[in-house]
């Protein structure tokens, strides 16, 4: 019985310390055209933004990840649109990628913004202390 109470106490402590103590900032780097990478990215962003609501997350896409944010091709459009009202999550596509593929902003999923240069955006975020996650398979 004593061990049982100790285990319960440890579980309670673990549960209460799970709460976020310090806000974090993470930039996600997505370049893959693989739908599974797009889906796992959204899964990661969803779980992290729910578990760390006082933190900031930015998904930066360029290169092969273009289809992730095209209205007529995205497998994760509905999930991205849900984040459009979430203040702590942003989705940004590289303008150079848009230009290279002759894509207009009107063709993008609702809630997706753009940055002049995806790589530079990631480098700037890192220089500001943001954590970095490369989404790949």
Secondary structure, DSSP 8 states (H G I E B T S, - for coil): -HHHHHHHHHHHHHHHHTS--S--EEEEEE----HHHHHHHHHHHHHHHHH-TTSEEEEEE-GGGGGGGBTTT-SSHHHHHHHTT-TTEEEEEEHHHHHHTT--GGGB-TTEEEES-HHHHHHHHHHTT-EEEEE--
